[in-house]
Amino acid sequence: MTSASPDLSERAAAGAIRRAVITGASGFTGPHLARLLLADGAEVFGVDRAPAVERGVTNAAYRAIAGDLREPSFVEAVVRDVRPTHLFHLAALTRSDDLSELLAANVVATNVLLQTITRISPATRVLVPGSASEYGAIRDEELPVTEQQPLRPLTAYGLSKAGQTLRAQAFALGAGAQVYIARPFNLLGLGEPTSMACSSVARQIASIELGLQPPVVRVGNTESERDFLDIRDVVRAYRAIVTRGTPGTPYNVCSGRATSLRGVLDLLTGLARSSFRIEVDPSRLRRDDVPRSVGSAAKLTSDTGWRPEISLERALADLLDHWRARVSADRDLA
């Protein structure tokens, strides 16, 4: 990897992360980001409605705060008490088809947060992660997707994340707030919920290896292609965006490589210690499934120097080892 240019180094120093708030800290991404920032020497405050014991986060510089981001008084109290140099707004509702509920959690709550930051702590740098689902319907000739791609969300979740991104841009471009925007594609890694394809398959393989389920792995659409990126690279990208990026500018966070679920299955099959067969589960098929989605991270690399470091093969191997350990531990406790 090439070293950062003097300009990038100066921008990183100017945006040094000293006191960081992470909302949605108990989710998939939060613990990974917390560990990264703690390793950098930052104080980290994890905010969630019911903070769990953070996975692997054992550091005196980490503090958990319980509360509801939809309550303006709670948001104001956190900002006034912590006075963060940076805030990573990871809190989001994902598993819902109720548009009103999604808009309340992903747009209205973000608006409350940004209003509070702008009023009380305007120098705080805020990262708002959107989603590749904002792009929605993508034609083959539009791939790989750049940040100039029109937003055509097909799902209620994608629509809510597009609204969240547009609101964040309004604060950055209209009010001059230090609001930075990430647009991650398909995240992969330890802590990934089993509602996501890679984690679901890895858990099933681990269970088969231990004889805890029949030798059948059930999957959804194996032909759809996605841009998978290890969560450890994702949180590095988030750090790069808030320290070296430009406010109000969306940045794709992706690998630039399209892989089908069939390709993921082939890689995991090669790592498996037991044989199994694949069955398509109709309940896992989605009518609004985008056939192919792959992004370009050229702008992120150009502006910040970030590049992915972890291959898909290594990410899947680590994920499978994680599920082997977890399934074994669960069995021993049963």
N, C-alpha and C positions, 0 to 999 in steps of 0.2 A: 504494500500500500504506500502511495506517495505521501509525503508529509504535507501538512496544511500550508497554504500560502500565507505570507505575512498578513494579508488582509483578513483571511479566515481566522488566523490566530488572534488578531486584535479584536475581532468581533466576538470570538469565544470568550476572551478575557473580560470584555465589557458585559457579557451576559452570564458571568459565572454564577453557578447555582449554589447558594449558601443556605437558604431556608425554603424548603419546598413543601407545598401541600399537594397531596394526591387524592382526588375524589374517586370514589369507587375502588378504594384501596384493597378491598378484600376479593376483588374479582380475578380474572385470569391474568391481566397485564400488570396490575398494581404491585404485587410482590416482586416481580422481576424488575420493575422500574425502581422500586424502593431500594433493592439491593444494589443496583447500579449507582444510584445517587449517594447512598451511604458509603459505598466504596470510594466515591469521589470526595468524601469528607463533609457532605451536606447534612444538615438537620432535616429530618423528614417527618411530616405529620400526615398520617393516613386517615382520611375521612370516609365513613360509611355509615349506613343506617344501623347496622349491627356488626361492628368490626369483629372479624374472626381472628384467631391467632394466625398471624401472617406466615405463610409457608417459607421457612428458612430465614425469616427476618428476625434476627436476634442481635439487637444493637441498642445501646442506651440512647443513641441519637434518634431513635424512632419512637414516635408517640401516636397512639390511636385516639381518634375523636369520634364519638357516636353522635349522629344527628341526621336530620332530613334536609336535603338541599332545596326542597320545595318551600321551606320556611325561610323567608327573608331575614328574620331576626337571627336565626342560627347561622346563616351565611355571613351576616355582618359581624357576629361575635367571633367567628373563626378568623376572618380577615383582620379584624382589629387586634385580636390577641396574638396571632402569629406574625402578622406583617410579612408575608412571604416574599422572597425575591422572585419565586416562580410558583405557578400553580398548574398542575396537570389535571385537566378535567376529564378523567376516564369514566366517571359515572354515566351510565346509559342503560336504557331499557332495550333489550334485544328480542326476547322471546315472547312476542305478543303480536296479534293481528289487529288489535284495537287501535285505530288511528288516533283517537282522542287521547288514549292513555300514552301512546308513544310520543305524541306532540307535547303533552304535559311534561313528560320525563326528559325528553331530549331537546326540546326547543324552549319551552317556558322556563324550566329550571336553569338552563344555560343563560337565558336572558337575565334572570334574577342575579345569577352569579356575576355576569359581566357588568351589569349595572352597579353592583356593589363594589367590584374591583375598581371600576372607573371613578367612582365617587370617593372611595376611601384610600385606595392604594394604586393610583394610576401608573406607577412605575413597575408594578408587578407584571412579569411576563407570563401570559396564559397560553397553554397549549390546548386546543380543542381538536380531538381526533374525530374525523368523520368516518366514512366507509366507502369502499369501492362500489357498494350497492347503490350509491348515489348515481353512478353512471348508467345503471340499468341496462336498457336495450342497446347493445353494441353490435355494429356490423363488422364483418371480418376485415373489411378494408380500413376500418378505424383502429385496428390493433397494430402495435401495442398502444394502449390508451395513454394520452398525455393529459395534463391538467386543462388543456384547451377544449377537451371533449365536452359537448353539451350534456347536461344532466337529464336523463330520461328514466328516473327510478320506476321500477315495476312493482315494488312491494311497499307496504305501509312503513316498514322500518327504513327502507331506502329513502322514502319521501321525508320522514322525520329527520334523518341525518342530513339530507340536503338542506332542509330548513334550518337546522342547527349551524351548518357551515355558512349559509348565507347570512344568518344573524351575527355570527362571529366576524365575518368580513365587514359587515356594516359598522361594527364597533371599531374595527381597525382602520377602515378607510374613511368613515364619517366622523368618528370621535377621536381618531388618532391614538387609540388604545394599543397596547402592546399585546395583541392577540395573534397567535400563530396557529396555522391549520395543517393538520396531517390528514392524509386520506389513505389509510392502510387497506391492503388487499386481504388475502386469506392468511390469518395468523395460525401458527403451529407451534406447539411446544408443551413443556411440563405445566400442568395445571389447566390445560385446555379441557373444557367440558365435553362429556361424551355425546352431547347433541351435535358436535362437530365431527365431520367424517373421519379424519385421521385418528383422533383420539378414540372414537367408537371402534374402529377396526383394530387398533393396537390393543385395546382392552379385551376385545373378543379373542384375539390371538393369544394373549397372556392367559386367559381363562381356559382356552383349549389346551395349551401346553401343560397346565396343571390338572387337567382332567375335570374341570369344573363345568364344562359345557360340551355338547356334542361338537364334532369337527366341522362346523358350518359357520361361516362368517356372512352375516347379513348386511347388505349395503343398499344404497340408493342408486342413482344414475351413475354408472361407471364411465360414461363417455364424456361427461361435462369436464371442461378443462379450467383449471384455476391457477392463480399465481400465489404459491405458498411461500411464506417467509417465516423463519424461526423467530420466536418471540424475543430472544436475546438480541437479535439484529433490529427488531422493531423498536425496543426501548432505547437502543443506541441512536436510532433515527430520531426519535422524539427529543432526546437530549440535543442532538445536532440542530434540529429545527429551531428550538427556542434559544439556542446560544449563537447560531450562525445564520439563521434564515431571515426572511423578510416578513414582517407582520402583514396579515391579510392575504397572503399568497398560499393557496393550497399546494401541498407537496404530496405526490404519490409516494407511498412507502411500500415497496414491492421488490421482487427479485428480477423481473423482466423475463421470467421463464414460465411457460404454460405447461402444466402437467395434468393429465387426466386422473380420475380416481382409479382407473385401471392401472395407470403407471404407478400410483402410490401402492396399490395392492401388490403389484409385481415386486416392488422394492421391499415391502414388508414380508411377502412370501419368502423372499430370499434370505431374510433374517430370522424367520420362524424356525422353531425346533420341532414342530409337529406339522403334519400335513392336514389340509382342510379343503373344503370346497366352498365356492362362492355362490350365494343365492341373492337375487334381487328381491328386496322387501318392498312391495307396492306402497306401504305406508310411509316409506322414506322418499318417495318420488314427489317432486313439486312441479306444478304446472307453470310456475313463473321462473323456472330454472333457466339461467342464462347459459347457452351452450359453451361459450368460450370467453374467458376474461383474463387478460394479461396486461400489466401496466408497464409504463416506462418511468424509471426513477432518474432519468437524465438530469432533470432540473434540480432534484434533491442533491445529487452528486456534484453538480456544477456549483451550486450555491453554498454547500456545506462541507464537501469533501467526503461525505458518508458513502460507504459501499457495503453490501452484505458480505459477511465473513463465514457464515455457517451454511454448508450445502444442505440440500433437501435430504440426501442420503444420511448425513450425520444427524440431522434433526429427527428423522424418523427412527433411527437407531436409538437415540437418547429417549425418545417418547416410548418406544417399546420396552426398553429397560426400566423406565419409570413405572409402567403399568405392570410389568412382571413383579417388581418389588411391592407395589401397592396391592395387587391381587393376592400375592402370597401372604402379606401382612394381614389382610382382611380375612383370609382363610384361617390363619392361625388364631385370630381373635374370635372366630365364630364358635 
